[in-house]
Amino acid sequence: MSKPLKKVKKIPYQFNLFYENIVGSIAFVPALIGALFFCFTGVLLYAEQYGITKWMEERLISFVLIKDWDVAVSLLTTLVGALISLMVFSFSMVMVLLNNAASNYSPRIIPNLIANKFHQIVLGTYLGTIILCLILVMNMTPSQPKIPLPGFSVLIGISMGIVCLVLFVFFIHSVSVSVQVQRISESLFESTIKKLKKGLVDHLGIQAPPEDWKNWHNYASNRTGFIKKIKLDELQKIAEEEDIKIKFLANNTDFVLLHTKLFTCDRELEGGVLDMVLSTIIFTNNELVENDPVIGFKQLTEIAVKAMSPGINDPSTAITVIDYLTLLFREKMKNNESGAVVTSDNGHKPVSEIRIWLDIIGFDYLLRIVLVSIRQYSNQDMVVTLKMLLMLRHLSDAEHATSNQMQAIRREAHSVLVDAKEYLKNPEDLGQVVHFYEAHFL
């Protein structure tokens, strides 16, 4: 393939990456609201030319509209200075929030905090009101007696200033709540449980891939990053038209490198078909719960590990996170892990042959990587150790637990016991752990 053609094929990917960086920025919503206020101010000034202030004077209380040029200009300029100070202070608080979250919990939860739309809307309202007031001041020319005072526009500017003050009160409350680890953990839990219930799992069936899939033709990635999304409808259409079957070798939590194995196919693909398949895979540079619920498990685990580190030493937070992880694992146990993508109708009945299999992180492996991280930092804390065993007992009591899942649960319970015997020096503490293990896992 010629170099010019390769550059052309990279344009959609670069456009998507540019779009993601812009939309994911904390400045996107404020800039958008500021642009809307700019247009709204133009509409207001246009309406002033047709006497909207005079029309409002006949319908509003007389003292509502300002009738003096100096008073109007003074109020608007004062409002602009106050809102700029308010905006700088609010933005500084957001930066402090992000810094505290990164240092105390996990740097990987920052994208979730940046995505807080309320904070972005507040900053955007500040910016828009500043733009509104500045444009009004620029267009207020009392030296020209033929131009009437835009009293209604000034009233809108003052009203928006009051709205900004009210929003600032709610903003302070939101920031103070957002920085709490309980709220961060709860938000991660809600996002993850939602993806487990109504995410990609709706498209997955129980049919395992063909036994000879390891002998298929492997194809490498043409991008570097995490898999953000796979356009399954388009990929299914391509698979049906070309009569092929595809098994993915990388999942959304893997960092896929350029020219590394991405998927395997039951027959060799031509260049054009391969390009179409690769175009259905969208990559990203960020790990977000919206991309894969497993990322939610990892981020909650990081919070628990950070809480048990010597610098923070907060077992209560670790216990709370384990409670959330218990609920998530019980939901994870219900999910199919074959990765078979089922195309169904409105009645959820398969309408075509299964041709696509995704790489799904199974319950067994996920339980291991979560608990091994927590065990490493809490092996000397008897309360957290018992909490992990209690979590495993709740999972074993689930009615939908399979034999393979029960085997994984018992294995992890035994690993917790082994660590307790090695690191718990107090015989009373160790005795409670051993008694709990023998009562529920033997």
C-alpha positions, -999 to 999 in steps of 0.1 A, spaced: 0 0 0 14 34 -10 22 60 17 -4 85 5 -31 58 8 -20 49 43 -22 86 53 -58 88 39 -68 57 59 -54 72 91 -76 103 88 -108 87 103 -87 74 133 -70 107 138 -104 125 136 -119 102 161 -89 107 185 -92 145 180 -129 143 188 -123 122 219 -97 146 232 -119 176 226 -151 161 241 -133 145 270 -117 178 280 -129 197 310 -131 229 289 -154 214 262 -188 221 279 -177 255 292 -166 265 258 -198 253 242 -220 271 268 -198 303 262 -205 301 225 -242 297 231 -242 328 254 -224 347 226 -251 339 202 -278 346 227 -263 381 234 -264 388 197 -301 379 197 -307 402 227 -290 432 210 -309 425 178 -342 425 198 -331 458 215 -331 474 181 -368 466 178 -377 481 212 -379 450 234 -370 472 264 -398 496 258 -422 466 253 -410 451 286 -415 484 304 -452 482 298 -454 447 313 -428 446 341 -427 464 374 -411 498 369 -382 494 393 -370 461 376 -355 478 346 -325 502 350 -330 536 335 -296 552 341 -266 546 318 -239 550 345 -257 527 369 -261 500 342 -224 502 331 -212 502 368 -233 471 376 -221 452 346 -184 460 350 -186 451 387 -204 418 378 -177 409 353 -149 414 378 -167 394 404 -175 365 381 -139 363 369 -128 360 405 -155 334 411 -146 314 380 -109 314 389 -117 302 424 -141 275 412 -116 262 386 -89 261 413 -112 240 435 -117 216 407 -79 213 403 -75 207 440 -102 180 438 -84 162 410 -50 164 427 -64 150 460 -82 122 442 -50 113 423 -28 113 454 -53 97 479 -72 72 457 -60 65 422 -49 86 392 -71 65 369 -103 78 384 -95 114 372 -113 109 339 -144 100 357 -142 132 379 -134 154 349 -166 140 332 -187 155 360 -211 175 339 -224 197 367 -190 212 374 -185 219 337 -220 235 334 -212 258 363 -179 269 348 -197 273 315 -224 295 330 -197 317 346 -180 321 313 -212 327 294 -224 354 318 -190 371 316 -193 371 278 -228 385 280 -219 413 303 -187 423 284 -206 425 251 -233 446 266 -208 470 281 -190 472 247 -223 481 230 -236 506 256 -229 541 241 -247 568 261 -230 595 240 -255 586 212 -289 599 224 -308 582 197 -298 547 210 -321 538 240 -306 521 271 -308 483 267 -325 479 300 -339 445 294 -305 431 283 -290 446 314 -317 429 335 -308 395 319 -271 401 327 -278 409 363 -302 379 366 -275 356 352 -251 370 378 -275 360 405 -279 326 390 -241 322 390 -241 330 428 -267 304 434 -248 279 413 -216 286 433 -233 275 465 -243 242 449 -209 240 433 -192 242 468 -215 214 480 -208 192 450 -170 196 452 -170 188 489 -191 156 482 -171 146 451 -138 145 470 -152 119 495 -140 84 489 -175 71 497 -190 91 468 -162 81 444 -166 44 452 -203 46 449 -201 63 415 -177 37 403 -200 9 416 -231 24 399 -213 28 366 -199 -7 367 -231 -25 378 -249 -7 350 -224 -19 324 -227 -55 338 -265 -55 335 -271 -35 303 -238 -33 285 -222 -56 260 -235 -86 279 -269 -81 262 -252 -93 229 -234 -123 243 -245 -159 241 -233 -192 255 -219 -208 224 -182 -215 226 -159 -207 197 -150 -236 173 -124 -260 188 -99 -253 160 -99 -215 165 -62 -216 176 -53 -228 141 -70 -198 124 -52 -169 107 -40 -142 132 -41 -105 123 -23 -77 141 -35 -43 153 -29 -12 132 -33 11 162 -20 14 197 -42 19 227 -72 4 246 -102 -9 227 -129 17 233 -156 1 211 -162 -25 185 -190 -17 160 -206 -51 163 -234 -44 139 -210 -34 111 -186 -62 119 -215 -88 119 -226 -75 85 -190 -78 71 -187 -114 86 -220 -125 69 -211 -109 36 -176 -125 35 -187 -157 52 -160 -155 79 -157 -161 117 -137 -139 140 -123 -145 175 -108 -115 193 -75 -121 212 -75 -88 231 -101 -73 254 -109 -37 263 -86 -38 294 -55 -48 274 -32 -21 261 -29 -32 225 4 -24 208 9 -18 172 15 -49 151 5 -73 180 -21 -100 176 -56 -85 178 -80 -112 163 -80 -144 145 -101 -154 115 -111 -188 101 -98 -179 67 -73 -156 52 -85 -120 46 -78 -99 16 -64 -64 22 -97 -46 16 -117 -69 39 -90 -66 66 -92 -29 64 -130 -30 68 -127 -52 98 -100 -30 115 -121 1 108 -149 -13 131 -125 -12 161 -122 21 178 -92 27 201 -87 51 230 -59 62 253 -80 62 284 -93 34 307 -130 42 313 -157 22 330 -179 31 300 -156 10 278 -155 -22 300 -169 -30 334 -137 -48 343 -121 -14 345 -145 -5 373 -133 -36 392 -97 -25 388 -103 11 399 -123 0 430 -94 -24 438 -69 4 435 -89 25 459 -89 -4 485 -52 -9 480 -44 28 484 -65 29 515 -45 0 531 -11 15 522 10 26 552 7 63 542 -31 63 544 -40 33 566 -78 35 562 -93 0 567 -128 13 567 -125 24 531 -111 -10 521 -141 -27 538 -166 -5 520 -149 -12 487 -150 -49 494 -188 -46 499 -192 -30 465 -169 -56 449 -191 -84 465 -222 -70 447 -203 -66 415 -189 -101 415 -224 -116 422 -236 -98 391 -205 -109 372 -213 -145 380 -245 -142 360 -227 -131 328 -218 -154 299 -181 -157 293 -179 -174 260 -178 -140 242 -202 -152 215 -219 -121 199 -256 -129 192 -275 -108 167 -311 -109 179 -345 -94 171 -368 -74 194 -378 -107 210 -341 -115 218 -341 -145 195 -310 -151 174 -316 -142 138 -282 -152 123 -253 -176 128 -228 -166 155 -197 -154 137 -179 -132 163 -164 -141 196 -150 -114 220 -122 -119 245 -141 -118 279 -122 -117 312 -137 -145 332 -149 -146 368 -120 -169 378 -92 -146 366 -109 -114 377 -115 -127 412 -78 -136 414 -63 -103 403 -87 -83 425 -81 -103 457 -43 -108 452 -39 -70 451 -59 -65 483 -43 -94 501 -8 -80 495 -16 -48 515 -40 -61 541 -24 -94 551 -16 -81 586 -51 -67 592 -75 -93 607 -107 -73 600 -100 -68 563 -89 -105 561 -122 -116 576 -140 -92 552 -125 -109 522 -135 -143 535 -170 -130 542 -171 -117 506 -162 -152 493 -188 -168 515 -215 -145 500 -203 -154 465 -204 -191 473 -240 -187 486 -252 -173 453 -279 -196 438 -265 -191 403 -229 -201 412 -214 -227 389 -190 -255 398 -161 -237 382 -169 -205 401 -172 -224 433 -138 -239 427 -123 -204 421 -140 -191 453 -125 -219 474 -91 -214 459 -91 -178 468 -104 -185 503 -75 -209 508 -51 -182 496 -64 -158 522 -60 -184 548 -24 -191 538 -15 -154 540 -32 -151 574 -12 -180 588 20 -163 576 14 -127 586 -11 -127 615 12 -130 645 -15 -128 672 -29 -164 678 -64 -150 687 -67 -131 654 -54 -161 635 -78 -183 653 -108 -163 642 -97 -164 606 -91 -202 607 -125 -208 625 -144 -188 598 -126 -206 570 -133 -241 585 -169 -232 591 -177 -220 556 -152 -235 531 -145 -270 544 
